[in-house]
Amino acid sequence: MSLVTGSETTGGAAWSNLERHRDQLVGGSLRDLFAADPERGERLTVSVGDLWVDYSKHPVTDETISLLVDLAAQRDVPGFIGRMLSGERVNTTEDRPALHTALRAPADTAIVVDGTDVVPGVEETLGRMADVAVRLRSGHMSGATGRPITAMVSLGIGGSHLGPVMATEALAHLAHPGLDIRFASNLDGAEMDRALDGLDPATTLILICSKTFTTAETMIAAETARAWLVDGVGSDVSAHMAAATAATGLAAGFGVSPELTFHVPVWVGGRFSLPSAVGLSVMASVGPEAFAEMLAGMRVVDEHLASSTPDSNGPMLLGLLDVWHRSFLGASSLAVVPYSSQLGGFPPWLQQVSMESLGKRAGTDGGLVAGQTGPVVWGAPGTDGQHAFFQMLHQGTEAVPCDLIGFARPLADPRLAHHDALMANLFAQAEALAFGLTADEAAATGVPPDLVAHRSFPGGRPSTTILAPELTPSVLGQLVALYEHRTVVAGAVWGINPFDQWGVELGKSLAVRITAELDADEGRLAHDSSTNSLIRRYLKLRGRPG
């Protein structure tokens, strides 16, 4: 059976059964569901490696889950997952595999693409990355002047940036104290200026992360960095530049030596590229052993996805719940709240993984999908988020599904006064979102009658709680893979290709045209009246003719 496409997105018996089931559930509350089924808090859970996933605080019953599993079967989601894992060309619009799981596959696994086993190449790249990371961490990697490299600035954008930044921050407690790892992605020159501020070109390595080695934002930053290096150490800066790319020839033409060029396979999407050579900054920061532990954690979830039945498959169930909320209950967004300050980069990383994968309106056959696809993903660490947007989660007019991520053991806990309070907030928020506070309950606490409406809470706000022992490299890898795979599952159900990103191209191509117009001494602008006016005003403010 092929992946469902186009107008078939909302068709079939399984979809109709879910619509009828939804209508039967309307009016029921989470209070009612828990009262009728006191054991659901233990039963509607799943263990994925070290992750305990509690999805009992969603408006679902055992029948809902059974019907969602039927939908996955009708859409052949398990078959699609199998084809993805085996290296088939599931990225149909680019005619490529989507084989990010091969980046963390066991060394003795054979995964064949176009007649070639890709795993040995992955292992070879990881080995070369480890050699550089060890030399950097030991002070044995020297620059052009013979002084040891003590800083790395990683240049990239999108998946070449968000994943490494997230992982480096998450594992900051393992960072090498003598190695300064920095990042720059934004085309705004102020960010590049900050990234280089205070560094010495003689002791700095610039890592250029671009699969095509043509990404405009990254290459402009790379040219700036190269000029900075030349000013500091002279014309030969090959000891100060490295590249993570599929375009090794272009990297060589830019002046990156083959010894510091690390291959990123074309079948790896940027948003799934953290375990590739793009992650060299992470490996340099935490060390090859911890990086390997992160890959092993990803592999745990890959194997769980491949071997578990849909009704006990964590990524499958979460992806199906995403479909349930978006397509059947009308939820337009998903809030992700990690109760860990070091996971502050997780929601931005997930925004790209989810919205670049699922923000599609065309099915794999080119027809427009029927119904809604991916939700808006947003969030911030708790407890900061509680004082920013939880007001809307609790008392807003739309029920927003929410993921709460917590850890049993803290990375740090001064005076043993922080972690229990932190986790108490996580558990309390999940409970309050689910069950709320009725008007009668609010009145019983002494709330004046004119304030009861303001101080009662509707409840029925769905949440998933993900609990792990500790934020280790392995657990981080498990979280990454869990969210990657749930995203792919939802895409497979909706009949869209979760591995391309054509939506980012139009604005970029127009920007190239406008950049040329801005560089011209004079010329006729051929845009709409608003764009033409804005360009002319910009040029006037810059003191240039327009």
N, C-alpha and C positions, 0 to 999 in steps of 0.2 A: 504494500500500500504506500502511495506517495504522500508527501506532506500536504495537508489541506491548503487550498489557495483561494484567493479572491473571494467571490461571493459565497463560497462554501464555509467561510469563517464562522457564521452563526447557524449553519445548517446541521441536519442530522438528528437522529433520535436522541442521542446523549444530550445534545444542547437543549432540545425541547423538554426533555425530562428535567433538566436542571431549572429551566424557566418555570415549569409547573411547581417544582419543589420550592423554589424561591417564593412563589406566591403563597404557598402554604405556610412558610415560615414568617411571612410579614406580620408584624404585630407582636411576635414573640421577643422576649428580651433575654439578655445574658443571665439575668437573675432567674428567669423562669427555666432556662436551659440547665443551669447549675442546680436549681432546686429539684428538677425532675431527674437529674443524673448526677448525683454527688460525686461519682467516681471519675467524671470526665477530666478533671484536672490531672489525674494520673494516666488515664487512658489516651487522651488526645495529645500525645507527646511522641517524640521520636529521638533516638540517640544517633548522632552522626559523629563517629570518632569520639573526640573529647567534648563535643557540643551537645548539650541537652536542650532540645527545642520544644517549647510548650506552646502549642497553638490552640489550646482549649478555650481561650478568651476571644474566639472568633464566632460569629453567628453561623455555626455549622453543627450538624449532628453526624452520627455515624452514616446516616443515609446520604448526607451531603458529600461526605468523603467518598463513599462508594460510587456516587454518580459522577463525581469529578474524575475518579479513576476510570470509570467507563468512558468519559470524554477523552482522557489521555489515550485509551486503547483505540477509540474510534479514529483519533487523529494520528495514530501510530507514533506517538511520542517515544515509547521505548525503542522502536525501530530507528527513528531519527537519531536518538542518542547513540545507539549502536553504530550507525553509519558514521556519525561524527567521530566517535572514539577510534574507529578503524581506519580513518583517513580518507573516506569518500568525499567527493566534492560537494559538500552540503552548502557551501557558500556559492549559490548558483549564479548570482549576478556577476560575480568576479571569476567564476569557474575555478574555484580553489577549495581545498580542504579547509577546515577550521580546526586546526590540530594543536591548539595551545596545550592540551593535555599531554602531548608528546614531550613537552619541555620538562615535565616532571615524571616521565614514565620510568619504570625500573630499567636499569642498564641492560638487562638480559632480555628485554622485550623487543620484538620485531614489529615495526610499524612501517609499512611499505607505501610510498607515494611515487607514482610513475616509475615503478620498478626498482626503486632505491629505498633501502631501510634508512629512515631518517634519524633513528636513535643514536647511532655512533657519531653522527655529526653534532647532535645536541651535547653528547658527553664530551666531545673534543672541545667545544666552545666553553662548556662549564669548567673544564680543566684549565684552559688558558685564562679564563676569568679568575679562577682561584689562584693561579700563579701571580697575576698582577696584584690581586687583593693581598696576598701574603707579603709580597715585596713592599707594597704601600704601608701595610700595618707594621712591618718590621723596620722600616726606615731604609730599606735596601733598594728603593727605586729612585734613581737620580735623574735630574733634569739636565739641561744643556750646559749648565755651569758646574755640574758635579755635586750640587747640593741636593739633599733628599727631598722628594715630593712630600709635602705635608698637608696639601689641600686639593680637593677635587670639586670642580663646578660642573654639574650635569645640566646640559642644555637640551630641552625637549619640550613638547607640548602635547596636550591630550594624554593618551595612554603612555607616551614616552616620558611623562612628567608626573601625572597624578598617582600612578601606582608606586613608583620609587619614593616619592615624597611621603605618601601615606605609610609605607612600610618602614622607611627610615625613622620617621617620627614615632611610629608604634613601638619600634624596637630600640628606641633611644637609650634605654637602660643597658643595652649591650654595646653601645657605640665605642669605638676605639678613641681614647681621650686625646691622642696625639694627631688625629686626622680630622681635618675640618671639611665636612661635606656640605656643599651648598647647591642650590637649584635656581634656575631661571627659566621661565617659560613665556611670560607676557611680552608682547612686542613693544610695550612701553619701555623706553630706554632707561627709565628710573629703576626698573627691576634689575636690569643687567648691571647698572652702576652699583646697586646695593650688593649684588652677588660678588662683584670683584673688589668691593671696598675693603681696604686693609690687607689684601692679599699681595704676595710677592710673585710676579710672573716666574721667577726662577724656581719657585717651590710649589707651583700650581699645575695640575693636570686638568685640561678641559675635556669633558666627555660629551661628544655630539651624538644625540640619540634621534635618529630619523631613519625610518625604514627605507624611504626612497632617496634620502639625502638631498631632497629638493624642497622639503617643507619650508615655506617662506619664512615663517616666524623664527624657526630654529636656525636656518641658514644665515639670516641677518644677524642673529645673536652670535653665531659661530664666526662670522667675518669680523664682528667687533672684538670678540675674544682673541682671534688670531692677531689682529692689529695690536691689541694690548700686549700679547706675548712677544711679538716682534719688537715693540718698543722696549721691552724689558730684557730680552735675552739675545736679540739679533735675529737674523733671517731664518736660521734653522730652528724651527720650533717643533720638530717632529717628536721630540721626547716629551712634549707637553700637550699633545692632542691625542685623544682616543676616539673611537667611533663604534656605535652599535647600529648596524645598518644591514640591509640586504644589498645595497648598491656599493659593493666594495671598491669597484673601479672609480666611482665618483669620489669616494672617501680618499683614495690614493691621489687623485687629481687635486684634492683640496690640501694635500700635504700630510695626511695621516699615514703613518707607517703601517705596513701589513701586520707587524708584531702587536700593534695596538688597535687593530680593526677586528671587531667581533661580529660574527654573522648572525643576523636575525632572519629566520626563514620567512619567505613571502606568505606562507600559510598561517602566520600568526597575526591576528588583528591587534592593533595598537592597544586597545583597552584590555586585552587579555595577555599583554606582553611582559608583565612583571617578572615571571620566572625566566625570561630570556636574557640576552646580553644587555637589554635596557636596564636590568636590575644590577648592573655592575656597581653602581653607587651604593646600593643596599649591601651587597656582598663586601665591599670595601669597608663600610661602616661597622657591620656586625661580625664579619669574618665568614670564610667559606663554610665552616661547620654549621653555624647558625642558619646560613642561607640554605644549606642542604636540608636542615630540619624543617625550614619553611616549605621547601619543595615536597618533602615527605608528608607534611600535613596536607598539602594540596592533593597528593596522591591518595591519601586515606579517603578523601571525599570522592575523588574520581572513581575509586574502586567500589565505594558504597553506592554511587550512582549506577554503576554498571551491573552490580550484583543484587541489589535489593529489589524486592517486589514494589510496585508503585504505592501500595498502601502503607509501606514502612520505609519509604524512600524520602529522606529529608528534603533534598533539592526538588524532587518531583512534587511533593506535597506543597512546599512553599510556592513553587511556580503555579500550581493549580489554584492555590488560595489567592494568588495575585490575579489570576483570571476571574475567579469568583467575585472578587471585590470590584474589579474594573468593569467587567462585561455584564455582570448580573446585578450587582448592587450599586453601580454607578460611582464608585469612589474614584476621584480624579488624581489623587496623589498618595504617596507613601512616605511617612516620616521615619527616619532611622536615627536612633538615639543611643549611642554607645556610652555607657557609664564608665568611661575611662578617658582622662584628658589626653592621653597619648594616641587615642584613636580619633582625634579630631579631624584627621584627613580621610577617614573612612566614608562619611557621607559624600564629600566631593568626588572621591574615586568612584563610588557607586553610582553617582549621577551619570557619569559618562558610560559606565558599563551598562546601566539599565536604559537610559534615555537615548543613547546612540544606537543601542541594539533594538529597542522596542518602539522608538518614535517613528513609526512607519505607517503609511496609508496605502501602500501597494502590496498585494500578495505576491507570492513567488511566481505566479503566472502573469504578473503585470496588471491584473485587474484590481480595482479598488476593494479594500476589505470592507465588510459590512460590520458596523459597530466600532467600538473604541478599542485602541491598542494601548501601549504602555502608559503608566501613570507618571506624573511629575514626582521625582525623588528629591527629598530635601531632609535636612536635619542638622543637629549639632550635638556636642557631648552633653549628657546630663551631669550635673544639675543645672548647668547654664541654660539649657533649653527650657527647663521648667520656668525660668524667669524671663523667657523670651517669647515662646510660641505655645506653651502648654495651655494658656488661657483659651486659645482657639481649639485645641484638641479636646478640652473638657467641655466647653460651653458654646463652641461655634455652631453654625447651622449645618455643617457637613461632618459626617463621621469619617475621620481620616485613619486608615489602618496605620499602625505604629509598631516598629520593631525596637525592642529594648534589649541591649546587649550588655551583659555584666560578667564579672569574674569573681570567683570565690576567694582567691588569695590576692592581696594587693601587691603592686610593685614597690610601693612605699606607703608607710602609715605612721607619720610622726605621732608619738604619744599614744599610739593605738586608738586614736580618737576619730579617724576619718572613715575607714572602710566600711564598718558596720553601718554608719550613718548614710554613706553613699548608697550601699545596697538596699538599706531600708527604704530610701527614696525610690529606687527602681521598683521594688515590690509594691510599694504604696501607690505609685503612679499607675501600674498595671491594674491594680485592684480598683482604684478610683475611676479609671477610664471605663472599666467593664461594668461596674455596678452603680456608680454615681451616688447621688444623695437625693431622695425624693423630697417633694415639698413638705410632706408630713414629717419626715425625719428632720428636715431643716427647722421646721417650726418647733419641733420637740426639743431642740437644743436652745431655744430661746430667741431665735431670729425673729425680729419684728415682722408683722404681716406684710408691710410694704417692701420688705427686702427679701421675702421668701423666694420670689422668682429669680432674684439676682444671685441667691446663695444656694439654690438647688442645682443639681447636676443630672443631666438626662441618663448618663451611663450608656451602655450599649456601644461603646467606642472600642473597636477591636484592636488587639495587640498580640504580638508574638514575643515571647521572652526567650532569649538565647543565653544560656548560662554555661560558662566554661571554667575549668579549674584556675587558670592563670593566663596572662597574656604572654605566651611563649612564642617563639618562631613557628613551631608546629601549629599551635592554635590559630595564629594569624593566617597561616596558609590554609587551614581548614575553613576559616571564615571567608577568605577570598574565593575559594573554590565553591563553597556553598552558594554564595551570591552569584557567581558566574553561571553556575548550572541552573539555578532557579530561573535566571533570566532567559537562558536558552530554552528551557521547558515552556515558559510562557510564550515565547516566540513561535515555538513549534505548534502549540495549540492554536494560536492566532493565524498561522499560515503565512508568517512573514519571515524574511531572511534576517536573523539577528546578527549577522556577521559583516554586513556592508555598512557604509555611512555616506551615501551619496548626498544626503541632505546638507553636508558641510561644504559642498563644492561650489554651489552657485555664488554665494557671497564671497568666497575666496577668489573666484575667477573675476568677479566684478571689481574686487579690490585691486587686482593686478592692473586692470584697465584704468582705474582711477589713479593709481600710483603713477602710471605713465603720464596721465594728464597733469598731475601735480608737478611732475618733473619738467614738463614742457614749458618753454618760455611763454608761449601763447598757443591758443587753439580753441576750437569751438567745442563746447560741452554738449553732449547729446544724450542727456538723461532726462528724467522728468523735471518739472519746474522746481520742486522742492529740493531734489538732489543738486541740481545746477546751482540753485541759490545758496545752499549750504557750502558747496565747494568754493564759490566765489567769495563768500563771507570769510571762510577759513583762510583763503589766500590773502584777502585784504588784511585780516588780523595778523598774518605772518609778514605783512609788508611786501608781498609778491604780486606781480601782475596777474590778473585773472579775467 
